[in-house]
Amino acid sequence: MKNGVKQGWHIHACCCFISALKDSRFPPMTRDELPRLFCSVSLLTNFEDVCDYMDWEVGVHGIRIEFINEKGSKRTATYLPEVAKEQGWDHIQTIDSLLRKGGYKAPITNEFRKTIKLTRYRSEKMTMSYTEYLAHRQHHHFQNGIGHPLPPYNHYS
């Protein structure tokens, strides 16, 4: 597609494979791990700029913050809606973690938090297992009239 959507998906898929196989922080995935693999995609929706950095709900809203760091540079950071809830964080812990994620190194005060530009959003998350992916891929292959089974996707060859 030329509207950017499919191209964007391709870029993210390539990044996922690079992360899964080439990220030096983690050992590469093995073939034995594939049946236990799940892939999730979050579609971000309903973006709203808010005036108060506390005007969002843990577990419901994702948040994106924009702030000026101690060196005068504009920085941003975001967490999906599930992050704060999974970590057991309240609003302040989440904001402070995002500031650190965005590279803010100075002490965090309540006055500084009030300078943050916060955008809240919602997310629709879809998850598919590797097994579901193979079944979908196989079904799509037959739907296109090719008529013979596809071998499993093998990124190792």
C-alpha positions in Angstrom: 0.0 0.0 0.0 1.2 3.5 -0.7 -0.6 5.2 2.2 2.2 4.3 4.6 0.3 1.8 6.7 1.6 -1.3 5.2 5.1 0.2 4.9 4.9 1.1 8.6 4.0 -2.4 9.5 6.9 -3.7 7.4 9.3 -1.4 9.2 8.0 -2.5 12.6 8.2 -6.2 11.6 11.8 -5.8 10.5 12.6 -4.0 13.8 11.0 -6.9 15.7 13.2 -9.4 13.8 16.3 -7.4 14.4 15.5 -7.1 18.1 14.7 -10.7 18.3 17.8 -12.0 16.6 20.5 -9.3 16.7 20.0 -7.2 19.9 23.2 -7.7 21.8 21.4 -7.1 25.2 19.6 -10.5 24.8 20.5 -13.9 23.5 19.0 -14.5 20.0 15.7 -16.4 19.8 16.0 -20.1 19.0 13.9 -22.2 16.7 12.6 -24.1 19.8 11.2 -20.8 21.2 9.0 -20.1 18.2 6.0 -22.2 19.4 5.9 -20.2 22.6 6.2 -16.8 20.8 3.5 -14.2 20.9 3.3 -10.9 19.1 1.2 -8.0 20.3 0.3 -4.9 18.4 -1.2 -1.9 20.1 -3.3 0.5 18.0 -3.2 3.9 19.7 -6.4 6.0 19.6 -8.2 9.0 21.2 -5.3 11.3 21.8 -6.2 14.1 24.1 -3.9 16.9 25.3 -4.6 17.6 29.0 -3.8 20.6 31.2 -3.1 18.7 34.4 -0.4 16.0 34.5 -2.6 14.0 36.8 -5.6 13.9 34.4 -5.4 10.3 33.3 -6.4 6.9 34.6 -3.9 4.1 35.4 -4.7 1.1 33.3 -7.1 3.0 31.0 -4.9 5.7 29.4 -1.5 5.5 27.9 0.5 8.8 28.4 3.0 10.7 26.4 4.9 13.4 28.1 6.9 16.3 26.6 9.3 18.3 28.7 12.4 20.5 28.6 15.3 18.7 30.2 18.0 20.3 32.4 20.0 21.2 29.3 17.1 23.0 27.7 16.3 20.3 25.1 12.8 19.2 24.4 12.3 15.5 25.2 9.5 13.0 25.1 8.6 9.6 26.5 5.5 7.4 26.5 4.0 4.4 28.2 1.2 2.2 26.9 -1.9 2.0 29.1 -0.9 -1.4 30.6 2.6 -0.3 31.8 1.7 1.6 35.0 -0.9 -1.0 36.0 1.5 -4.0 35.4 4.2 -2.2 37.4 1.8 -1.3 40.2 2.7 2.4 39.8 0.5 5.4 40.8 0.4 8.6 38.8 3.6 10.2 40.3 5.6 7.0 40.0 4.6 6.7 36.4 5.4 10.3 35.5 8.8 10.1 37.3 9.6 6.9 35.5 8.7 8.5 32.2 10.9 11.5 33.0 13.9 9.2 33.7 13.0 7.1 30.5 13.1 10.4 28.6 16.6 11.2 29.9 15.7 13.7 32.7 18.6 13.5 35.3 17.9 16.4 37.7 15.8 16.0 40.9 12.1 15.7 40.1 9.9 18.2 42.0 6.2 18.7 42.0 6.8 22.2 40.4 8.7 20.5 37.5 6.0 17.9 37.0 3.5 20.8 36.5 5.6 22.0 33.5 5.1 18.7 31.6 2.9 18.7 28.6 0.8 15.4 28.8 -1.2 13.7 26.1 -3.3 10.8 27.2 -4.5 8.1 24.8 -6.2 4.7 24.7 -5.0 1.6 23.1 -6.5 -1.5 21.4 -4.2 -4.4 21.8 -4.2 -7.5 19.6 -2.1 -10.6 20.3 -1.4 -13.6 18.1 0.6 -16.7 18.9 3.1 -18.1 16.5 0.8 -21.1 16.1 -2.1 -18.8 15.2 0.1 -16.9 12.8 1.0 -20.2 11.0 -2.6 -21.2 10.8 -3.6 -17.8 9.4 -0.8 -17.9 6.9 -1.7 -21.3 5.8 -5.4 -20.4 5.4 -4.5 -17.2 3.4 -2.3 -19.2 1.1 -5.1 -21.6 0.3 -7.5 -18.7 -0.1 -5.3 -17.3 -2.8 -5.7 -20.5 -4.8 -2.2 -21.8 -4.6 -3.5 -25.1 -3.2 -0.5 -26.6 -1.6 0.7 -26.2 2.0 3.2 -23.6 2.8 6.3 -24.6 4.7 6.6 -22.8 8.0 8.3 -19.4 7.8 12.0 -19.9 8.3 14.0 -16.7 8.9 17.0 -18.8 9.6 17.6 -19.8 6.0 
